[in-house]
Amino acid sequence: LEDLETLHILTKLVPEYCRGVSEQEVLSKAFDLIFAFDEVIAMGYKEKVTVQQIKQFTEMDSNEEKIAEMLQETKIKEARLKAKQVRKELDRQRREREKMGISDIGPNRSQGYGGGRNPEPYIIDNNSRGGYQRDERGPSVGGRGYGRPEQQQEQQQQTSGGFDLSGKRRGVVNQTDKYLRKMQEEGDIDDIGDRPQVAAAPVSNDPINIAITEHLNVSVDRDGGINRMEAKGDFTISITQQGCTQPFVRVTNNTDKSVQMKPHPNINRQRWAKESVICVKDVSRVHLPLHTPTGVLRWRMQSKDEDKLPLKVNCWPSSSPEGITIVNMEYELGEQRAYELHDVIIRVPVVGKDAPMVNQIESGTYDFDARSSTLEWRIPLINDDNRNGTLEFEIAKWQKDNTDTSFLFPIDVAFVSNKTVAHLEVEEVFNSEGGDPLKYSITS
């Protein structure tokens, strides 16, 4: 009787960890099942435990640990809130000093000849408040800063306005660390260690680094009609050398009316609309920051034109009298541009316990994710050499109405391409209008 009761508990544990009783599913959960069986039988004898107790033991669920984590999170939130209040107070004091004419980086403020105040130069900075920040490189005469280069660089690093690449105001991270480490010394929290820093994207040694990014989201119905197609993109410039903070970028713009372009407010919109040139609007005041990716152009495209799709995927399901669903998948590269699609993944939902049987595949590989019941078709590269490809697989009958194939939808498609739907290409880059050409790198 004791052996029968032990077997009864073991049979209850298998469905708790496995979605089915197939060999592949059991092998994928082998370690979980071994740990669970070990809680039932110890040294050859049965333990008096229930299924819920076994799950709690294997998951190592501890209420005391949860309470300790909640207390620690509460203390960290309080420290961040206090740091935010300190930051606001510092900002308020800085604004009061500016109203009184006291500079944050030196004893004197720039004064123009004749007692008037000259306009201060600005630099474009999308990460700063208001879309730009002041260029505190020193006193200005006629809108241009002067002084030794090392002084300008030191003063520029001491600028209090603006945000860093992680999206936080400069100085806030240090204030937060200060309060967290003070709490650590008092024994309120454990060792916080070194806080993770946001890694900067690798850039080349060229004076100009250009990044063109675009995200395309498309919703297509089963018949192939487009419900929604939207593309959003950014044109970002990063300067790595002095003397190149006012670049003159000539772009080949082959976009149509469905694409809406929006240059940065400090970019000359008239030159962009007429000549497809990206340059600053006021050369006496506007400079792009050094070593900071700066967005100078954005665009958005909405369309229902099927010819604009980089990739088309067709699904042809059919049912056999034996109760088996045969699915034929096909992809086709778009014909509007010579696209090269990398790391293409086509995910097809398969409702069932077992992996489908793949009969034929022309290109790429396939994999079955048992956890999400999804068949993944992976193609490393789709270009003119393999514009088309097919995949055929079978699904065993799992429901009464075998003619219903709605479980195969929606199909998810993801890929990466170095060409955008907006058809933007960089022709040449100069250090200024009429200046010398510059070397540049492009990431898209």
DRENMARSE-716475 format. One record per residue (C-alpha): x, y, z; residue number from 1; residue in one letter. Coordinates in steps of 0.2 Angstrom, whole numbers, plus 2048, in hexadecimal, padded with zeros to 3 digits. Example, Ala and Ser with C-alpha at 12.3 -4.5 7.8 and 13.67 -1.06 7.14 Angstrom:
BEGIN
    u    v    w  num  residuo
  83E  7EA  827    1        A
  844  7FB  824    2        S
***
This chain:
BEGIN
    u    v    w  num  residuo
  800  800  800    1        L
  80E  80C  804    2        E
  816  808  7F3    3        D
  805  80C  7EA    4        L
  804  81C  7F4    5        E
  815  821  7EE    6        T
  812  81D  7DC    7        L
  802  827  7DE    8        H
  80B  837  7E3    9        I
  818  835  7D6   10        L
  80B  834  7C8   11        T
  804  844  7CF   12        K
  815  84D  7CE   13        L
  818  849  7BC   14        V
  80A  854  7B6   15        P
  80F  862  7C2   16        E
  820  864  7B9   17        Y
  81C  85E  7A7   18        C
  80F  863  79B   19        R
  80E  852  793   20        G
  816  841  795   21        V
  820  841  785   22        S
  832  83C  786   23        E
  838  84D  781   24        Q
  82E  856  78F   25        E
  834  84A  79C   26        V
  846  84C  797   27        L
  844  85F  798   28        S
  83D  85E  7AA   29        K
  849  850  7AF   30        A
  852  85A  7BD   31        F
  842  861  7C4   32        D
  83A  84F  7C5   33        L
  849  848  7CD   34        I
  849  855  7DB   35        F
  836  853  7DD   36        A
  838  840  7DE   37        F
  846  842  7EB   38        D
  83A  84B  7F6   39        E
  82E  83C  7F6   40        V
  83B  82E  7F8   41        I
  849  830  804   42        A
  855  822  808   43        M
  849  816  800   44        G
  83A  81B  80C   45        Y
  82B  825  808   46        K
  82A  837  80F   47        E
  819  83D  815   48        K
  818  84C  80A   49        V
  80A  853  7FE   50        T
  80C  85A  7ED   51        V
  80B  86C  7F2   52        Q
  818  869  7FF   53        Q
  824  862  7F2   54        I
  821  870  7E6   55        K
  825  87C  7F5   56        Q
  835  873  7F9   57        F
  83C  872  7E8   58        T
  838  884  7E4   59        E
  840  889  7F5   60        M
  832  895  7F8   61        D
  835  89F  808   62        S
  829  8AC  80F   63        N
  838  8B3  81A   64        E
  842  8B6  80B   65        E
  834  8BF  802   66        K
  831  8CA  811   67        I
  844  8CE  812   68        A
  844  8D3  7FF   69        E
  835  8DE  801   70        M
  83D  8E7  810   71        L
  84D  8E9  806   72        Q
  844  8F0  7F7   73        E
  83A  8FC  802   74        T
  84A  903  809   75        K
  852  905  7F8   76        I
  842  90E  7F2   77        K
  843  91A  801   78        E
  855  91E  7FD   79        A
  852  921  7EB   80        R
  843  92D  7F0   81        L
  84F  936  7FC   82        K
  85C  938  7EE   83        A
  84F  93F  7E3   84        K
  84A  94C  7F0   85        Q
  85C  951  7F2   86        V
  85E  952  7DF   87        R
  84F  95E  7DE   88        K
  856  969  7EC   89        E
  867  96A  7E2   90        L
  85E  96F  7D2   91        D
  854  97C  7DC   92        R
  864  983  7E3   93        Q
  86D  983  7D2   94        R
  85E  98D  7CA   95        R
  85F  999  7D8   96        E
  872  99C  7D5   97        R
  86F  99E  7C3   98        E
  862  9AB  7C6   99        K
  86E  9B4  7D1  100        M
  87B  9B3  7C3  101        G
  886  9A7  7CC  102        I
  88E  99A  7C0  103        S
  88F  987  7C5  104        D
  8A0  985  7BE  105        I
  8AA  995  7C1  106        G
  8A9  9A5  7CA  107        P
  8A5  9B0  7BB  108        N
  898  9AF  7AE  109        R
  89B  9B3  79C  110        S
  898  9C6  798  111        Q
  897  9CD  786  112        G
  89F  9DD  781  113        Y
  894  9EC  785  114        G
  88D  9E4  795  115        G
  881  9D9  78C  116        G
  880  9C6  78E  117        R
  885  9BC  77E  118        N
  87B  9AD  779  119        P
  882  99D  780  120        E
  885  98E  774  121        P
  87A  97F  776  122        Y
  87D  96D  771  123        I
  870  961  76B  124        I
  86D  953  778  125        D
  85D  949  777  126        N
  861  941  788  127        N
  860  952  791  128        S
  851  95B  797  129        R
  849  965  78A  130        G
  852  95D  77C  131        G
  862  967  77E  132        Y
  86E  96D  78B  133        Q
  87A  97B  78E  134        R
  88C  97B  788  135        D
  896  980  797  136        E
  8A7  980  78F  137        R
  8AC  991  795  138        G
  8A8  9A4  791  139        P
  8A1  9A8  780  140        S
  8A5  9B6  775  141        V
  89A  9B8  766  142        G
  892  9A7  769  143        G
  8A3  99E  769  144        R
  8AC  996  778  145        G
  8BE  999  77B  146        Y
  8CB  993  788  147        G
  8D7  984  788  148        R
  8D0  974  782  149        P
  8D4  96B  792  150        E
  8CA  978  79C  151        Q
  8BB  976  78F  152        Q
  8BB  964  791  153        Q
  8BC  965  7A4  154        E
  8AE  972  7A5  155        Q
  8A4  967  799  156        Q
  8A5  958  7A5  157        Q
  89F  963  7B3  158        Q
  88F  968  7AB  159        T
  881  965  7B7  160        S
  873  964  7AA  161        G
  86D  956  79F  162        G
  86C  943  7A1  163        F
  879  935  79E  164        D
  876  927  792  165        L
  86E  91D  7A0  166        S
  860  929  7A1  167        G
  864  930  7B2  168        K
  869  942  7B7  169        R
  87C  943  7BA  170        R
  87F  943  7CD  171        G
  86F  939  7D1  172        V
  878  928  7D1  173        V
  886  92E  7DC  174        N
  879  935  7E8  175        Q
  86F  924  7E8  176        T
  87F  91A  7EB  177        D
  883  926  7FA  178        K
  873  922  803  179        Y
  873  90F  7FF  180        L
  885  90E  805  181        R
  881  918  815  182        K
  872  90C  818  183        M
  87F  8FD  816  184        Q
  88B  904  823  185        E
  87C  906  82F  186        E
  878  8F4  82C  187        G
  867  8F7  824  188        D
  86A  8EE  814  189        I
  877  8E1  80E  190        D
  886  8E5  803  191        D
  880  8ED  7F3  192        I
  890  8EA  7EA  193        G
  894  8F4  7DA  194        D
  885  8FA  7D1  195        R
  884  8F5  7BF  196        P
  888  902  7B2  197        Q
  880  904  7A1  198        V
  88D  8FE  794  199        A
  890  90B  786  200        A
  88D  904  775  201        A
  89D  901  76C  202        P
  8A2  90E  75F  203        V
  8B0  90F  752  204        S
  8BE  91B  752  205        N
  8B7  925  744  206        D
  8B2  937  747  207        P
  8A0  934  743  208        I
  896  925  749  209        N
  884  924  741  210        I
  877  918  747  211        A
  867  915  73D  212        I
  85A  90B  747  213        T
  849  906  742  214        E
  83B  8FB  74A  215        H
  82E  8F4  73F  216        L
  81E  8ED  746  217        N
  811  8E5  73A  218        V
  801  8DC  73D  219        S
  7FA  8D1  72F  220        V
  7EA  8C7  72F  221        D
  7E9  8B5  729  222        R
  7E4  8BA  717  223        D
  7F4  8C4  715  224        G
  7EC  8D6  717  225        G
  7F5  8E2  722  226        I
  7EC  8E8  731  227        N
  7FA  8F4  737  228        R
  80C  8F8  731  229        M
  816  904  73B  230        E
  828  908  73B  231        A
  832  914  746  232        K
  844  919  744  233        G
  851  924  74B  234        D
  861  92C  743  235        F
  86E  92E  750  236        T
  87F  936  74F  237        I
  88E  934  75B  238        S
  89D  940  75A  239        I
  8AE  939  760  240        T
  8BA  947  75B  241        Q
  8BB  95A  75F  242        Q
  8B7  965  750  243        G
  8AA  95A  749  244        C
  89B  95F  754  245        T
  892  968  746  246        Q
  892  95A  738  247        P
  88A  95C  727  248        F
  882  94B  722  249        V
  87B  948  711  250        R
  86E  93B  710  251        V
  865  932  702  252        T
  853  933  706  253        N
  848  927  6FC  254        N
  839  927  708  255        T
  827  92A  702  256        D
  818  933  709  257        K
  814  926  715  258        S
  824  92A  71F  259        V
  824  939  72B  260        Q
  835  941  72F  261        M
  838  94B  73E  262        K
  849  953  740  263        P
  84F  959  751  264        H
  84A  96C  755  265        P
  85D  971  754  266        N
  85F  969  742  267        I
  85C  974  733  268        N
  84B  96D  72D  269        R
  84B  977  71D  270        Q
  85B  970  717  271        R
  855  95E  71B  272        W
  845  961  712  273        A
  84D  968  702  274        K
  85E  95F  702  275        E
  85D  950  70E  276        S
  86B  958  718  277        V
  86D  956  72B  278        I
  876  965  732  279        C
  874  971  741  280        V
  868  980  73F  281        K
  873  98D  748  282        D
  886  989  747  283        V
  88A  997  753  284        S
  881  98F  761  285        R
  87D  97C  75E  286        V
  88A  96E  760  287        H
  887  95C  761  288        L
  88F  954  771  289        P
  89E  94A  771  290        L
  89D  937  774  291        H
  88A  938  776  292        T
  87E  930  76A  293        P
  872  93E  765  294        T
  862  93B  75B  295        G
  861  948  74D  296        V
  852  940  743  297        L
  843  935  746  298        R
  837  92E  73A  299        W
  826  924  73A  300        R
  81E  91A  72D  301        M
  80C  913  72C  302        Q
  806  90A  71D  303        S
  7FC  8FB  717  304        K
  805  8F8  707  305        D
  80B  8E6  707  306        E
  819  8EA  6FB  307        D
  822  8F3  709  308        K
  823  8E3  713  309        L
  835  8DC  715  310        P
  82F  8CB  717  311        L
  81F  8C1  714  312        K
  81A  8B1  71D  313        V
  80C  8A6  717  314        N
  804  898  721  315        C
  7FA  88A  718  316        W
  7F2  87E  725  317        P
  7E8  86F  71F  318        S
  7E0  860  728  319        S
  7E1  84E  723  320        S
  7D3  840  726  321        P
  7DF  838  732  322        E
  7DD  847  73E  323        G
  7EF  84E  73A  324        I
  7F1  861  736  325        T
  7FE  864  728  326        I
  805  876  729  327        V
  80F  87D  71A  328        N
  819  88D  71E  329        M
  821  898  711  330        E
  82B  8A8  712  331        Y
  82E  8B5  704  332        E
  83A  8C3  704  333        L
  833  8D5  700  334        G
  837  8DB  6EE  335        E
  837  8EE  6F1  336        Q
  849  8EE  6F7  337        R
  858  8E2  6F7  338        A
  855  8DE  70A  339        Y
  861  8D2  713  340        E
  858  8CC  723  341        L
  863  8C4  731  342        H
  85E  8B9  73F  343        D
  84C  8B5  739  344        V
  841  8AC  745  345        I
  82F  8A7  740  346        I
  825  8A0  74F  347        R
  816  896  74D  348        V
  80B  891  75C  349        P
  807  87F  75D  350        V
  7FA  87A  76A  351        V
  7FE  868  770  352        G
  809  85E  77B  353        K
  815  857  76F  354        D
  821  85F  762  355        A
  81B  85F  750  356        P
  823  854  743  357        M
  82D  85E  736  358        V
  82C  856  725  359        N
  836  862  71A  360        Q
  840  872  71C  361        I
  849  87C  70E  362        E
  853  888  718  363        S
  858  88B  72A  364        G
  854  881  739  365        T
  846  87E  745  366        Y
  843  87B  758  367        D
  834  877  763  368        F
  832  881  773  369        D
  828  875  77E  370        A
  825  882  78B  371        R
  81C  88E  77F  372        S
  816  881  773  373        S
  81E  88A  765  374        T
  827  884  755  375        L
  835  890  751  376        E
  83C  891  73F  377        W
  84D  89A  73F  378        R
  855  8A0  72F  379        I
  866  8A8  731  380        P
  866  8B3  721  381        L
  858  8B7  714  382        I
  85E  8C0  705  383        N
  85D  8BF  6F2  384        D
  865  8AD  6F2  385        D
  857  8A6  6FC  386        N
  848  8B1  6FA  387        R
  83C  8A3  6FD  388        N
  83C  894  709  389        G
  82F  888  70F  390        T
  82C  87D  71F  391        L
  820  86F  721  392        E
  81B  867  731  393        F
  80D  85C  738  394        E
  803  85D  748  395        I
  7F9  84F  74F  396        A
  7E7  850  753  397        K
  7E4  858  764  398        W
  7D2  85E  764  399        Q
  7C1  858  75D  400        K
  7C0  865  74F  401        D
  7D0  862  745  402        N
  7CA  86F  738  403        T
  7CD  87D  744  404        D
  7DF  884  741  405        T
  7DD  894  74A  406        S
  7EA  88E  757  407        F
  7F8  891  74A  408        L
  7F5  8A4  74C  409        F
  7FC  8B0  74F  410        P
  80D  8AD  747  411        I
  81B  8B7  74D  412        D
  829  8BD  742  413        V
  839  8C6  747  414        A
  849  8CB  73E  415        F
  857  8D7  73D  416        V
  85C  8E1  72D  417        S
  869  8EE  729  418        N
  85D  8F7  71D  419        K
  84E  901  723  420        T
  83D  903  71C  421        V
  840  916  71B  422        A
  84D  914  70E  423        H
  85A  91F  716  424        L
  86C  91E  711  425        E
  87B  929  716  426        V
  885  931  707  427        E
  893  93B  70E  428        E
  897  944  71E  429        V
  8A1  954  720  430        F
  8A7  95D  730  431        N
  89D  96D  72B  432        S
  895  974  71C  433        E
  8A2  975  70E  434        G
  8AF  96D  71A  435        G
  8BA  95E  718  436        D
  8B2  94C  717  437        P
  8B2  942  726  438        L
  8B4  92F  729  439        K
  8A4  928  730  440        Y
  89D  917  736  441        S
  88B  911  734  442        I
  881  905  73F  443        T
  870  900  739  444        S
***
